[in-house]
Amino acid sequence: MTSSFLSNRQRDELNASILQYLAASGLQASHEALRNELGIQNGGLDDDVINYDGLLEKKWTSVVRLQKKIMDLESQVASLQTELDALPSSSRKVADPATWLPRTSKYTLLGHRQAINSIAFHPVFSVLASGSEDTMIKVWDWELGELERTVKGHTKSVLDLDFGGRPGEELLASCSSDLTIKLWDANDEYKNIRTLKGHDHTVSCVKFLPDGERIVSASRDKTLRIWAVKTGYCLRTVVGHSDWIKAVVPTLDGELLLSVGADHIARINEVSTGDSRLTVAAHDHVIECCAVAPPASYTYIAALIESKRIPPTSSGFEYFATGARDRTIKIWDFRGNLVVTLEGHDNWVRSIAFHPGGKFLISAGDDKTIRCWDFTQGGRCVRTIENAHDHFVSALKWAPSIIAKEPNRTNGTKGNGNGPASGPSSISHGRNIRCVMATASVHLDVKIWMA
């Protein structure tokens, strides 16, 4: 006999209710059979549990009423959630934006006809650009999940994008397998205002320097080039890599360039002279991506190595991260010392970004996952979003923080999502973290993750 969750009294009450129901329904044979099965003779039940006429029916109708009430409440909750989801993200508050991590995507943006290689957030507005192997750039409103326009101009795959320029004069830079870099006016319907030529092979990466007046590009021709935005002239060619340069990013003060590539090397070069400052044999395979740590992360990363020296937040370059096809992410200090290796991806690491709150690093890769690594827990992976996309995750960017206005500001605004949106001059000023992240996939879709 199976165990019952009912007490003896509850069991007797249930039996009595069923017997009363069978008797009242004229089911005398069933009534006698159940009584005999239970071993209950006339007078066998206590007087205080005999009178159960109609109790079973009352209990049943009560359950039905409760079920209906539950369904009504669930419907109200769903309706309220729909209203909440329809609110702009700026209207919703997050308990602590510095610790918010993505969980589920809000929008899936479709429109490209081939794999998407890159995405970039506008530094001010709720605008996201995506570049694809279909040669097109698409501009989206990430807050509404709607396509704003399609920008055409490149003749081959668009490999990277970045917003930048001086405040109020924002530009979108794009680079392509067609060997060119193009500048588009974000304030004038994304008209192509300049095309930069000079690389001898695929241009794989382009980034604005923090002053907004120069850009740096990386190419399969093994060179970096620094360009003047206003004239389109190549100001300097930086050499040193022995193979395809996959990615480049300037430091927050705009004085140095961090570049990585197929030669398994991470290099630091001076912007002003092109001279090499640091060379690190960083990985055992092609390095796909890199990022410069924001000042907010200095304290957390320093704690990983139990360093007594906490770098000042005014410093534009203290730590950086690299992600590679060897499935690892590595954090380094500015001297080239390895701080920690993050292991967990099951395939190539394709994109990384420091959380603006400083505690986390976010990564994405060909294992179709997004992973969140917590520096306060020794770099442990504290969240994995499985099947974030249906195919390889090719790009990941965090929306730039909203920076409080500062008097007599001269620096431009950099919006590549790999750290603060400008140089160290903004570090001591007010900053509001946007709890918004975007990812792109070989599966032709862009996803928006927001609080």
Salt bridges, closest charged atoms under 4 A:
GLU13 OE2 - ARG9 NE 3.40
GLU32 OE2 - HIS31 ND1 3.60
ASP48 OD2 - ARG9 NH2 3.48
ASP72 OD2 - LYS68 NZ 3.35
ASP134 OD2 - HIS112 ND1 3.07
ASP160 OD2 - LYS207 NZ 2.76
ASP178 OD2 - HIS154 ND1 3.02
ASP188 OD2 - LYS191 NZ 3.76
ASP211 OD2 - ARG214 NH2 2.79
GLU213 OE2 - ARG166 NH1 2.89
ASP221 OD2 - HIS199 ND1 2.97
ASP263 OD2 - HIS241 ND1 2.85
GLU270 OE2 - ARG277 NH2 3.27
GLU288 OE1 - LYS246 NZ 3.94
GLU288 OE2 - ARG325 NE 2.63
GLU318 OE2 - ARG309 NH2 3.41
ASP326 OD2 - HIS283 ND1 2.95
ASP366 OD1 - ARG350 NH1 2.87
ASP367 OD2 - HIS345 ND1 2.96
ASP367 OD2 - ARG371 NH2 3.53
ASP390 OD2 - HIS443 ND1 3.98
GLU406 OE1 - HIS429 NE2 3.58
ASP445 OD1 - HIS389 ND1 3.07
